[in-house]
């Protein structure tokens, strides 16, 4: 019997490579060779998955006959859920075809899903396909619907798919973390400084209550925050202050300072100027004036200052729909540029603002960053364009300014881009560390642990409009039929403040698009088809001829 040489290349292949291939095939082990490690779960994701203690089921409504792009999203979702199940067997999933299972649209919409209607072209005929690209998490008698497709205006279908895949891990694991949490974090809404009313803040409360226990913080004495309110404040993980118009007292500022020093997160939506669109619409002209809420020194301690001057952006702005004529007794509406409603468009990779629609600000002022403070990192979230004007107040704002958007008005001047929103993180120092007020606060702290804060120079960024006495969804402009990203921005802001697992970093994941050249595909399609057809036949013929020649030479 002829002995086989295992030191030959073929022997090495049989001994080393083949067993390894069999091992990887049947063990389920996968090697991620992609540059961006798109198939590798983060360490924080693994920790969250391992913390799931009870059975969790993920129902994915991405099954059936739909376009190839959604097939890719389906495959990516399936792969990720398989990885989740390997980490924790308590996590299971199934894909559901709502048409095959005869689920009605009303049933799906009652579960919190909104349909996506896509064109389908077959044999020259155009039809429509209705999809519900959602996943439903079910855990311990609780459930939540998660959209799998990024809703962002101004991007094409390929970009939308890519961004949906980029955000898939964060989208799934953050919701798993929230639904499987034994105890939800508490978010307090300060109600004492003439803030936004319940109807105007309805949309924010709805989004806050999706993942947190949110409720009002009302001072016990009905006048100002005092030491009596400390037990309730200590239960809060975050405090939201939305459009305060009543000045804070010095005692309240100490209490807020110590809330922050004890690790409490804060989300500030501050108006530096009093200007309301309702008043302007009725009277055609309004006189804005500065609002002093007695917090200048408070924010100065964190290296920021809110300026009492209106920002006009003549490049990035929302439209204002006005009556501009009448035909047959019917008013004629026109959407016109309104620079006092600048748009916040994400121009960096901050996870709070990435992949969301433009955020609409209404009569915002600006934020100055005062060179930063020790141990504090200041990150700009939104700022105006390079074509910015500043209007000092008091000064008139007139609807007639629409006709001359670029023109300088009274007390206006050209300016550099202005900041609308910032995020602060680090160890904050108390503004009262060397002041006598510290003696009146029990257990006073001079420095906070690692903490976060977001300051927005617009009190209306979180306000929802009203229609016939009913609140509209946040960010919806009923007149222009535009949907802005205010809701997603504030949801991300809360998640950023309360993210103790550092999952928000997953929103910065980038997947490099390696798309084929469609023009070249069209031009060279026939050539490649013939190559794929004939090349295997040529190779087989050559191998057959070589085998015949070797056999003839050996056996004569």
C-alpha positions in Angstrom: 0.0 0.0 0.0 1.3 3.4 -1.0 2.0 5.6 2.0 0.7 9.2 1.9 3.1 12.1 2.5 1.3 14.3 5.1 4.0 16.9 4.8 2.9 17.7 1.3 0.7 20.8 0.7 -2.3 18.5 0.2 -1.6 16.7 3.4 -1.3 19.9 5.4 -4.6 21.0 3.8 -6.3 17.8 4.8 -5.0 17.8 8.4 -5.3 21.5 9.3 -7.8 23.2 7.0 -10.5 20.6 6.6 -11.0 19.9 10.3 -11.0 23.6 11.0 -13.7 24.1 8.3 -15.8 21.3 9.8 -15.4 22.7 13.3 -16.5 26.2 12.3 -19.4 24.8 10.3 -20.9 22.7 13.0 -19.9 24.7 16.1 -21.6 27.9 14.9 -18.4 29.9 15.4 -18.1 32.8 13.0 -15.0 34.9 12.1 -15.7 38.6 11.5 -13.2 39.7 8.9 -15.0 43.0 8.0 -13.0 46.2 8.5 -15.7 47.9 10.6 -16.4 44.7 12.6 -20.1 44.9 11.7 -20.7 41.3 12.8 -19.1 41.6 16.3 -21.3 42.6 19.2 -19.9 45.2 21.6 -18.9 44.3 25.1 -21.7 46.5 26.5 -24.2 44.7 24.3 -23.0 41.4 25.7 -23.4 42.6 29.3 -27.0 43.7 28.6 -27.9 40.4 27.0 -26.4 38.4 29.8 -28.5 40.4 32.3 -31.8 39.1 30.8 -33.2 36.8 33.5 -36.5 35.7 32.1 -37.5 34.4 28.6 -37.6 37.2 26.0 -39.2 36.7 22.6 -38.5 38.9 19.6 -41.2 38.8 16.9 -39.9 40.2 13.6 -42.5 41.2 11.0 -40.1 40.9 8.1 -41.2 37.7 6.3 -42.9 37.3 3.0 -42.5 38.7 -0.6 -40.9 42.1 -0.5 -38.0 44.0 -2.3 -34.5 42.7 -2.2 -33.3 45.7 0.0 -35.6 44.5 2.8 -34.3 41.0 2.3 -30.9 42.4 3.3 -32.4 44.0 6.4 -34.1 40.7 7.1 -30.9 38.8 6.9 -29.0 41.3 9.0 -31.7 41.2 11.7 -31.8 37.4 11.7 -28.0 37.2 12.0 -28.0 39.6 14.9 -30.8 37.8 16.8 -28.9 34.5 16.3 -25.9 36.1 17.9 -28.1 37.4 20.8 -29.4 33.8 21.3 -25.9 32.5 21.5 -25.0 34.9 24.3 -28.2 34.2 26.2 -30.5 31.2 25.3 -33.4 32.9 27.1 -33.6 35.2 24.1 -35.5 33.7 21.2 -37.0 35.0 18.0 -39.3 34.2 15.2 -40.1 35.9 11.8 -43.8 36.5 11.0 -45.5 37.1 7.7 -48.5 39.2 8.6 -50.2 38.5 5.3 -49.8 34.7 5.6 -51.0 34.8 9.2 -53.9 37.0 8.1 -53.2 39.9 10.6 -55.1 43.0 9.7 -53.6 46.4 9.4 -55.7 47.6 12.3 -54.3 44.9 14.5 -50.7 45.8 13.6 -51.3 49.5 14.0 -52.9 48.9 17.4 -49.6 47.3 18.3 -47.8 50.6 17.6 -46.7 49.8 14.0 -47.0 52.2 11.1 -47.2 50.7 7.5 -44.5 51.4 4.9 -45.9 51.4 1.3 -43.3 50.6 -1.4 -43.7 50.4 -5.2 -43.2 47.0 -6.8 -42.4 46.7 -10.5 -42.8 43.3 -12.1 -43.2 42.6 -15.9 -43.7 46.3 -16.5 -46.5 46.6 -14.1 -46.4 48.8 -11.0 -48.1 47.7 -7.8 -47.8 48.6 -4.2 -46.5 46.5 -1.3 -47.5 47.3 2.3 -44.9 46.3 4.9 -44.6 46.6 8.6 -40.8 46.5 9.2 -41.0 46.2 13.0 -39.8 44.0 15.8 -42.0 43.3 18.9 -40.3 42.5 22.2 -42.2 40.4 24.7 -40.9 40.0 28.2 -42.7 39.1 31.4 -46.2 40.3 30.3 -44.8 43.4 28.8 -44.3 44.3 25.1 -42.9 47.0 22.9 -42.8 47.7 19.2 -39.5 48.8 17.6 -39.2 50.3 14.1 -36.4 48.6 12.2 -36.2 51.3 9.4 -34.7 54.7 10.1 -37.3 57.5 9.3 -35.1 60.3 7.9 -36.0 62.8 5.2 -33.7 63.8 2.4 -32.0 60.4 1.9 -32.4 57.7 -0.8 -33.5 54.2 -0.2 -29.9 52.8 -0.2 -28.9 55.3 2.5 -32.0 54.6 4.5 -31.2 50.8 4.4 -27.6 51.4 5.4 -28.4 53.6 8.3 -31.1 51.2 9.5 -28.5 48.4 9.5 -26.0 50.7 11.3 -28.5 51.4 14.1 -29.8 47.8 14.3 -27.7 46.7 17.3 -28.4 49.8 19.3 -32.1 49.7 18.4 -32.6 46.2 19.6 -30.3 46.0 22.6 -31.4 49.4 24.1 -35.0 48.3 24.0 -34.1 44.9 25.4 -32.3 46.7 28.3 -35.3 48.9 29.0 -38.0 46.1 28.8 -35.9 43.7 30.9 -34.9 46.2 33.6 -36.1 45.2 37.1 -36.6 48.9 38.0 -37.1 51.8 35.7 -35.3 55.1 36.2 -37.3 58.1 37.3 -37.4 61.4 35.4 -38.8 64.5 37.1 -40.5 67.4 35.2 -40.1 70.6 37.2 -43.4 72.4 37.6 -42.9 75.7 39.4 -41.4 78.2 37.1 -44.3 78.9 34.6 -43.0 76.1 32.4 -44.8 74.5 29.5 -48.3 73.3 30.4 -49.5 69.6 30.4 -51.1 69.9 26.9 -48.0 71.6 25.4 -45.7 69.0 26.9 -47.9 66.0 26.2 -45.6 64.6 23.5 -42.5 64.8 25.6 -44.3 63.1 28.5 -45.4 60.3 26.2 -41.8 59.6 24.9 -40.4 59.8 28.4 -42.8 57.3 29.8 -41.9 54.8 27.1 -38.7 53.8 29.0 -38.8 55.7 32.3 -41.1 56.6 35.1 -41.8 60.3 34.4 -43.8 62.7 36.5 -44.1 66.2 37.8 -42.0 67.7 40.6 -44.1 70.2 42.4 -42.6 72.1 45.5 -44.4 71.1 48.7 -44.9 74.7 49.7 -46.3 75.5 46.2 -43.8 78.4 45.9 -40.2 77.3 45.6 -38.0 74.2 46.0 -36.9 73.8 49.6 -35.2 71.2 51.7 -38.6 69.5 52.1 -38.4 68.5 48.4 -35.1 66.7 48.8 -36.5 63.2 49.4 -38.5 63.3 46.2 -35.5 64.8 44.2 -33.2 62.1 45.5 -35.4 59.5 43.8 -35.0 61.2 40.4 -32.3 60.1 38.0 -32.9 63.1 35.8 -34.7 66.5 36.0 -36.2 68.3 33.0 -36.7 72.0 33.1 -38.7 73.1 30.0 -39.2 76.8 29.2 -39.1 78.4 32.7 -40.3 82.0 32.7 -40.3 82.6 36.4 -36.9 83.5 38.0 -35.3 80.9 40.3 -34.6 81.9 43.8 -31.1 81.6 45.3 -32.3 78.8 47.6 -33.6 76.9 44.6 -30.3 77.3 42.8 -28.5 75.7 45.7 -30.9 72.7 45.7 -30.5 72.3 41.9 -26.7 72.6 42.3 -26.7 69.8 44.9 -29.0 67.7 42.8 -26.3 67.8 40.1 -23.5 67.2 42.6 -25.2 64.0 43.8 -25.2 62.6 40.3 -28.6 63.9 39.0 -28.8 64.5 35.3 -30.4 67.7 33.9 -32.1 68.6 30.6 -32.6 72.4 30.2 -34.7 74.0 27.5 -34.3 77.7 28.1 -35.7 80.8 26.4 -33.4 83.8 26.6 -36.0 86.0 24.9 -39.8 86.2 25.2 -41.2 85.9 21.6 -44.3 83.9 20.8 -45.5 83.1 17.3 -49.2 83.2 18.3 -48.9 86.8 19.3 -47.0 87.7 16.1 -49.6 86.0 13.9 -52.4 88.0 15.5 -50.8 91.4 15.5 -48.3 91.0 12.6 -45.6 92.5 14.8 -44.2 91.7 18.2 -41.6 93.3 20.6 -39.4 90.5 22.1 -37.6 91.2 25.3 -35.0 89.4 27.4 -36.1 86.9 30.0 -34.1 86.9 33.2 -34.6 83.6 35.2 -31.6 84.4 37.5 -29.5 81.6 36.2 -26.6 83.4 34.5 -24.1 82.7 37.3 -25.4 79.1 37.6 -24.6 78.2 33.9 -21.4 80.3 34.0 -20.1 77.8 36.5 -20.4 75.1 33.8 -18.7 77.2 31.2 -21.7 78.3 29.2 -23.8 81.5 28.8 -27.2 82.0 27.1 -27.3 85.2 25.2 -30.5 87.3 25.0 -30.4 88.0 21.3 -32.5 86.3 18.6 -30.7 84.1 16.0 -31.8 84.4 12.4 -30.5 81.8 10.0 -31.0 82.8 6.4 -29.7 79.5 5.0 -31.1 76.7 7.2 -34.7 77.6 8.2 -38.2 76.2 8.4 -41.1 77.4 6.3 -44.0 79.4 7.6 -47.4 79.0 5.9 -49.3 82.3 5.6 -52.4 83.6 3.8 -51.1 85.5 0.8 -54.2 86.1 -1.2 -57.8 85.1 -1.9 -59.6 83.4 -4.9 -63.3 83.2 -5.0 -63.6 83.9 -1.3 -61.1 81.1 -0.4 -57.8 82.1 1.3 -54.7 81.1 -0.6 -51.7 79.9 1.4 -48.0 80.1 0.6 -45.1 78.5 2.5 -42.4 81.2 2.9 -38.9 81.1 4.5 -38.9 82.2 8.2 -35.3 82.7 9.5 -36.5 83.0 13.1 -37.3 79.2 12.9 -33.8 77.9 12.2 -33.2 74.2 11.6 -30.7 72.1 13.6 -29.1 69.7 11.1 -26.6 67.2 12.4 -23.1 67.9 11.0 -21.1 65.7 13.3 -21.1 62.1 14.5 -22.6 62.8 17.9 -24.9 59.8 18.8 -27.6 62.2 20.1 -28.1 63.9 16.7 -27.0 61.2 14.2 -29.6 60.0 11.7 -32.5 62.1 12.7 -34.6 64.6 10.8 -33.7 68.3 11.1 -34.8 69.8 14.5 -37.0 72.9 14.4 -36.1 75.7 16.8 -38.5 78.6 17.3 -37.1 82.0 18.2 -33.9 80.5 19.7 -31.1 82.5 21.2 -27.5 81.2 21.3 -25.1 79.6 23.7 -21.5 80.8 24.3 -19.0 78.2 25.5 -16.6 80.1 27.8 -13.4 78.3 27.1 -14.6 75.2 29.0 -14.1 74.2 32.6 -11.7 71.8 34.2 -12.9 68.2 34.1 -15.9 69.2 31.8 -16.2 68.2 28.1 -18.4 70.4 26.0 -19.9 69.0 22.9 -21.9 71.1 20.4 -25.1 69.4 19.3 -26.6 71.9 16.9 -25.5 75.3 15.5 -26.6 77.7 12.9 -25.1 78.1 9.4 -22.4 80.6 8.4 -25.2 82.9 7.1 -26.5 84.0 10.5 -27.8 87.3 11.7 -28.3 88.4 15.3 -31.2 90.6 16.4 -30.6 92.4 19.7 -33.7 92.9 21.9 -35.9 94.6 22.7 -36.6 95.1 19.1 -39.5 94.5 16.7 -40.0 91.3 14.8 -42.3 91.8 11.9 -43.9 89.3 9.5 -42.9 91.6 6.7 -39.3 90.5 7.2 -40.2 87.4 5.1 -40.0 89.6 2.1 -36.4 90.5 2.8 -34.9 87.5 4.5 -31.3 88.4 3.8 -31.6 92.1 4.6 -30.3 93.6 7.8 -32.9 95.1 9.9 -32.7 97.5 12.9 -30.2 96.5 15.5 -29.2 93.4 13.4 -25.6 92.4 12.5 -23.9 89.6 10.5 -22.5 86.9 12.8 -20.6 83.7 12.9 -22.5 80.4 13.4 -24.3 80.3 16.8 -24.7 77.3 19.1 -28.3 76.2 19.8 -27.6 73.1 22.0 -24.7 71.6 23.9 -24.0 68.5 26.0 -21.7 68.7 29.0 -20.1 65.7 30.7 -17.5 65.2 33.4 -17.1 65.9 37.0 -18.9 69.1 37.8 -17.8 71.5 40.6 -20.3 73.2 42.8 -20.8 76.9 42.4 -21.3 77.1 46.1 -18.3 75.2 47.3 -16.7 78.4 48.8 -20.0 80.3 49.6 -21.9 80.5 52.9 -25.0 78.9 51.3 -23.3 75.5 51.7 -23.9 75.5 55.4 -27.6 75.5 55.0 -27.6 72.3 53.0 -27.2 68.9 54.8 -24.5 66.7 53.4 -23.2 69.4 51.0 -21.0 68.1 48.1 -18.4 70.2 46.4 -18.0 67.9 43.3 -20.1 65.5 41.4 -19.3 62.0 40.2 -19.1 61.6 36.4 -22.2 63.4 35.3 -24.0 64.8 32.2 -26.1 67.8 31.3 -27.8 69.1 28.1 -28.6 72.8 27.6 -30.8 73.9 24.7 -31.3 77.7 24.0 -34.9 77.3 23.0 -37.8 76.5 25.4 -40.1 75.5 22.5 -38.0 72.7 21.2 -40.0 70.2 23.3 -43.4 71.8 22.8 -46.1 70.1 20.7 -48.7 72.0 18.8 -52.4 71.9 19.5 -55.3 71.3 17.1 -58.9 71.7 18.1 -57.9 71.2 21.7 -55.9 68.1 21.1 -52.1 67.8 21.2 -50.4 66.9 17.9 -47.3 64.7 17.8 -44.1 66.6 18.7 -42.3 67.9 15.6 -45.3 67.8 13.3 -46.1 71.0 11.5 -49.8 70.6 10.5 -49.8 73.6 8.1 -46.7 72.7 6.0 -47.1 68.9 6.5 -43.5 68.6 7.6 -42.1 66.2 10.2 -39.1 67.5 12.2 -36.8 65.5 14.4 -37.6 67.2 17.7 -39.1 64.0 19.2 -36.2 61.8 18.3 -33.7 64.4 19.4 -35.2 64.7 22.9 -35.6 60.9 23.2 -31.9 60.5 22.3 -31.1 63.3 24.8 -32.8 61.5 27.6 -31.2 58.1 26.7 -27.8 59.8 26.6 -28.3 61.3 30.0 -29.5 58.1 31.6 -27.2 55.7 29.6 -25.2 53.9 32.3 -24.3 51.1 29.9 -22.6 53.3 27.3 -25.0 51.9 24.6 -25.3 55.3 22.9 -21.9 54.8 21.4 -23.4 52.1 19.2 -25.4 54.9 17.3 -22.0 56.0 16.0 -21.4 52.7 14.2 -20.6 53.3 10.5 -20.9 50.7 7.8 -19.0 51.5 4.7 -21.2 51.3 1.6 -19.5 49.0 -1.0 -22.0 49.5 -3.7 -21.6 48.2 -7.3 -21.4 50.6 -10.2 -24.9 50.4 -11.6 -23.9 52.0 -14.9 -21.1 49.5 -15.4 -23.4 46.7 -14.5 -25.8 47.7 -17.3 -23.0 48.1 -19.8 -21.1 44.9 -19.1 -24.0 42.7 -18.1 -24.0 40.5 -21.2 -20.2 40.0 -21.2 -20.3 38.8 -17.6 -23.2 36.5 -18.3 -21.4 34.8 -21.2 -18.2 34.6 -19.1 -20.1 32.9 -16.3 -21.7 30.5 -18.8 -18.6 29.6 -20.8 -15.8 29.8 -18.3 -16.8 26.7 -16.3 -17.1 24.7 -19.6 -13.6 25.8 -20.6 -12.1 24.9 -17.2 -13.8 21.5 -17.3 -12.6 20.9 -20.8 -9.0 21.8 -19.9 -9.0 19.6 -16.8 -10.5 16.7 -18.8 -7.8 17.2 -21.5 -5.0 17.4 -18.9 -6.3 14.2 -17.2 -6.5 12.4 -20.5 -3.0 13.5 -21.4 -1.5 12.4 -18.1 -3.3 9.0 -18.2 -2.1 8.4 -21.8 1.5 9.3 -20.9 1.5 7.1 -17.8 -0.1 4.0 -19.4 1.0 4.5 -23.0 
